[in-house]
Amino acid sequence: MKISSKDTEKSYGYGVRHIQMLCMCLNMIALFIARGSLGVAVLAMTDTGKRNNPNITVYEWDKKIQGLILSSFFWGYTVMQIPAGLLSKRYGGKPILLFSLLANAIICALLPTLVHYGGWQIVCACRVLMGLTQACLFPASHTLLGKWLPAQERTSYTGIVYGGTQMGIIIAMPVSGVLAETKMGWKLIFYTVSCIMFVTAAIWAFFSANSPRDHRLMTNEEREYIERGLNVANSKVLSTPWKKIFTTKALWAIMLSHFGGAIGFVLFFVDMPTYLERGLQISLKNSASLSALPYMGMLFGNLVSTSICEKLYNKGYLSLINCRKLFNSIGFIGMAVGLLVLSFIGPDNKNIAIVTLVVALTLSGFWSAGFMMAHLDLSPNYGGVMLSITNFVANFGSITTPIVTSLILRNDPTDVSRWRIVFIVTAMVTIISNTGFVLFGSSERQEWDDPDYLDKRKADIEEMMPALAPVKDEKDCKEEK
């Protein structure tokens, strides 16, 4: 879909949509702090060096149990993906995300008490519940982005919103490491996360809305500017064209890319603190801080790629699909190369390993301008539903990655040779997933995205024909004869 000059000539500047984007970014930050803090928390909960501290409870959980705990979030997260997408489309993103923030805040507040009575099994149960309630995050956000951002602004501002995922991890890992060293130990991690989400929920409830029409601070001028650049249904409740969605070849290309991206992301997201502390032999406090460095790079890659991608497209240097494929390839191939290099680095080269991690995740941030945007390119109206479908499949990779990693490591995360196997296998998956997107990906807006598409398909052929056919001149009639 090309942007008309009329839409690009007139810009509204800063307005209420920027408040909405800021609130959505804060949601990402808060909920990813809740996710990202567990990798450090589990290390602190099993830190045998603190057995003699009467104020801190230490649990005897081996690597397999830790793998189950770390993957349990994705059990609930995967199950609720498609229902969350449908709920977001039906009721709007605001109430769904508000419920998610409040539910996660309550769970984190109760978890330190519950684990005392239920052990690692109750931690898994709590993480499953957190996954169930966080499943709406990306589908609801995509649904909101499809209603709030005109096409000429969609890539850059979406990059900022989803940059909250890296910001959350950047905050969570070092802060969790510091909190784990306090007198309260790992318990303070969960209490702090709970407070952050209660505050975020209050901000979201007060300053956000489902659509520009629903926001009490919205001006008519800005609303018209947004809707002119959207060309989507704002009030009509649409029936989802499931058959058309699932028979769209480009969706399967996005799904493959999403699956590979999830495996690479979760490997770093969940196992990086363990790799740094046990594999590279860096202290818990320092490994928690260093774990955030690659995500600073990923945030940088995210913001830079989405900004450059939007400029390349708006100025006509590259078509939209070529932009998507270019930045997707930089992200996936960059991560694959980084993993391959990392597989041959050991604890004797800590600095080189850390630099490699930072470069790999910086380049992986470029896929934010790739497959992650392609859902909205294909269909602004059903972008959230489509994301819930691809995220559902992708999270099977998220579930299995910590478990498979623990099996490969054979409960010995200090064995660098086994980390090598993990990194090489992940690199292969990453390259394959990008190849599928390059070959079959598309950014062409689909005809079934039209709010009246199903009605038009059901209409009689005669009703679809123009009321008056053009009159043929005498010359045309003779030629036909």
Phi, psi and omega in degrees: 000118179274151180268128180288154180295331179298321181287326185275337182290318183260120176239150185268342183081203183284145181195202184293330180297333178286328174295318179298316180295321178297317178296320179294322177296320178298322176300314178302314181300310184298313184287331176280337169297319178297321179288311189289338183286339186290325180303319177285320182300318180295321176298319180291324181290339181246018182283101183293344179291349181248021180298329183275358179274113184292341182275348185238128177272131179245134184251144180268074180252121179282180185297326179294316178295318178299322177297320177296317180297314183291329180273343186298330177305320187281346175296306178291323181300320181287315183302322186267003185303302183292314174304322179295321178296320179290320178296320180294321179292324184281315187252354182091160185284333187298303183295328181294315180290326177297316177300319180299314180298314182292319180297316180292326177297317181292317181298315181295325179293327184270339189302315180302328178283318183295322183294334179297328183262330187250354179067204185293335180296321180288330175296316177300316180298317179296319179292326175298316178297320177296321177295318178301317184276339177270355182300336183282348192305304183284315176301316180294320179294318178296321177299316179294318179298323178294340180260342189251337188246120172295158189303322184288349179246357194295316187292312185292316182287329174295323176299321179293315180300309182285347170297341176298336178295315178289322179300320179299318179290320179302321179284315189297313189292307179293321180295320178298321178298319178293315181296326180294339181269359180280176180298324179284340179068216187297336180300324182295336177299311183291321179295320180293316178299319179300315179298319180300318183285328174296318179295317180297321179299321179295317179296316180297318181296326186273323192252358185249170177205161180291327182205165178304325180294335184269348185278127185290341180265358186289137175267157179297323182296314181291321179299316179295322178298316180294312185292328177295326180272355182264308186056045177233166180284129180257336184236334183287131176279118187266143172275134185282122180278074188304316183298316180294321180297311185285343177263009175275114185301323182297329179297320180291328176293319176297318182299317179297317179294320179296321180298311179295321178296322180295320180296313179296317182294314183293326177303313179286318185298317186267317190260355182299314177303321179293318180297317181292318184282314186267320182283312180265356175061050176253142184299156182304313182297315180289323180293325177295320179291316181292332179299334182281336184302311180300329181283336170296318176296319180296321176298316178300313179298322178299306184293319181293314184295316181293324178292313180294318180302314181296320179292318179300320181285312183297329179273357176081016180286324179223149173291163184297317182292325177293324174299313181299314183291322180297309184287328175297318181294319177301317182295311186284317179293323177299317178294319181298315179297318178300319179294320180294319177294317182297330184294342181249018178247135181245187182296344178284347181235055184303314184297318179295320179297317181293318177299318179298317177301315182296315180295317181299314181284333174298313179292325179297335177298342181291341180287353174297332176266006181254246187297331183296332180271343188294332177302313182288332175295314182291321186199098174299327182287326184244018182301320180294319179295317180296320178295323179296327179291310182291326179290327176300312179291317182300327185281354166293326173292322179296322180291315187280336185302309179297325181290312179297321178300315180295325178291319179295320181287343180054044177061023178228082182290359177273350182278102183295329181296329179280328171299326179300318178297316179302313184292319181293317179298316179296321178298319179296316179298320181298315181294317180298317183295324178289324179301320178297320180291319180297321183283323191237359182290157180211154175234017180280127180297129187279147182296330181286355175286343177301125181304334182257015186299312183295322178296320180294323181292328182278343185292154177293152180300320181297326180289335182276345181279152179296149183296323180237123177278148179297140181281128180278142177276172185298324181296318179297320181296318179295321180295322179294324178290000000 
